[in-house]
Amino acid sequence: MKETRKIEEMKEMRELEESEKSKDNAVKCDREIDKFIQQIQLNAKKCQMDPFDRLENIPY
């Protein structure tokens, strides 16, 4: 009985560790995505767009 309980505790600890690793990876990925979006936004500010109300007679 004690051995079975010990095995169960070990499994629970391993699952908890794997869950923590997964969370860490998700946070790292979120940071990378945030940095990417910031770069896109900074680059977009460098581009000037004409307001839509000034666009006339544009062939398509």
GROMACS elastic network, one bead per residue, 0.5 to 0.9 nm:
[ bonds ]
;  ai    aj funct       b0    kb
    1     4     6  0.51915   500
    1     5     6  0.63627   500
    1     6     6  0.86923   500
    2     5     6  0.51170   500
    2     6     6  0.61302   500
    2     7     6  0.86282   500
    3     7     6  0.61538   500
    3     8     6  0.85969   500
    4     7     6  0.51292   500
    4     8     6  0.62535   500
    4     9     6  0.86952   500
    5     8     6  0.50310   500
    5     9     6  0.61942   500
    5    10     6  0.86254   500
    6     9     6  0.50532   500
    6    10     6  0.61978   500
    6    11     6  0.86610   500
    7    10     6  0.50631   500
    7    11     6  0.62317   500
    7    12     6  0.86648   500
    8    11     6  0.50896   500
    8    12     6  0.62234   500
    8    13     6  0.86491   500
    9    12     6  0.50677   500
    9    13     6  0.61736   500
    9    14     6  0.86384   500
   10    13     6  0.50903   500
   10    14     6  0.61985   500
   10    15     6  0.86304   500
   11    14     6  0.51270   500
   11    15     6  0.61661   500
   11    16     6  0.85869   500
   12    15     6  0.51131   500
   12    16     6  0.61424   500
   12    17     6  0.86366   500
   13    16     6  0.50697   500
   13    17     6  0.62052   500
   13    18     6  0.86567   500
   14    17     6  0.50762   500
   14    18     6  0.61818   500
   14    19     6  0.85387   500
   15    18     6  0.50899   500
   15    19     6  0.60774   500
   15    20     6  0.86299   500
   16    19     6  0.50077   500
   16    20     6  0.62185   500
   16    21     6  0.86810   500
   17    20     6  0.51084   500
   17    21     6  0.62633   500
   17    22     6  0.86424   500
   18    21     6  0.50687   500
   18    22     6  0.61728   500
   18    23     6  0.86707   500
   19    22     6  0.50619   500
   19    23     6  0.62778   500
   19    24     6  0.86969   500
   20    23     6  0.50677   500
   20    24     6  0.62051   500
   20    25     6  0.86774   500
   21    24     6  0.50552   500
   21    25     6  0.62387   500
   21    26     6  0.86468   500
   22    25     6  0.51547   500
   22    26     6  0.62441   500
   22    27     6  0.87390   500
   23    26     6  0.50371   500
   23    27     6  0.62300   500
   23    28     6  0.86365   500
   24    27     6  0.51778   500
   24    28     6  0.62393   500
   24    29     6  0.86364   500
   25    28     6  0.50772   500
   25    29     6  0.61370   500
   25    30     6  0.85835   500
   26    29     6  0.50556   500
   26    30     6  0.61118   500
   26    31     6  0.86738   500
   27    31     6  0.62618   500
   27    32     6  0.87204   500
   28    31     6  0.51820   500
   28    32     6  0.63898   500
   28    33     6  0.87559   500
   29    32     6  0.51162   500
   29    33     6  0.62341   500
   29    34     6  0.86179   500
   30    33     6  0.50870   500
   30    34     6  0.61141   500
   30    35     6  0.86540   500
   31    34     6  0.50221   500
   31    35     6  0.62191   500
   31    36     6  0.86199   500
   32    35     6  0.51524   500
   32    36     6  0.62281   500
   32    37     6  0.87145   500
   33    36     6  0.50238   500
   33    37     6  0.61985   500
   33    38     6  0.86031   500
   34    37     6  0.51505   500
   34    38     6  0.61639   500
   34    39     6  0.86906   500
   35    38     6  0.50849   500
   35    39     6  0.63000   500
   35    40     6  0.87363   500
   36    39     6  0.52097   500
   36    40     6  0.63490   500
   36    41     6  0.87536   500
   37    40     6  0.50375   500
   37    41     6  0.61809   500
   37    42     6  0.86081   500
   38    41     6  0.50835   500
   38    42     6  0.61194   500
   38    43     6  0.85718   500
   39    42     6  0.50931   500
   39    43     6  0.61225   500
   39    44     6  0.84726   500
   40    43     6  0.51917   500
   40    44     6  0.60543   500
   40    45     6  0.87800   500
   41    45     6  0.63713   500
   41    46     6  0.89888   500
   42    45     6  0.53588   500
   42    46     6  0.69660   500
   43    46     6  0.53557   500
   43    47     6  0.71117   500
   44    47     6  0.53762   500
   44    48     6  0.81659   500
   45    48     6  0.72371   500
   49    52     6  0.87397   500
   50    53     6  0.83499   500
   50    54     6  0.68372   500
   50    55     6  0.75406   500
   51    54     6  0.56987   500
   51    55     6  0.72435   500
   52    55     6  0.53725   500
   52    56     6  0.86731   500
   53    56     6  0.78819   500
   55    58     6  0.70886   500
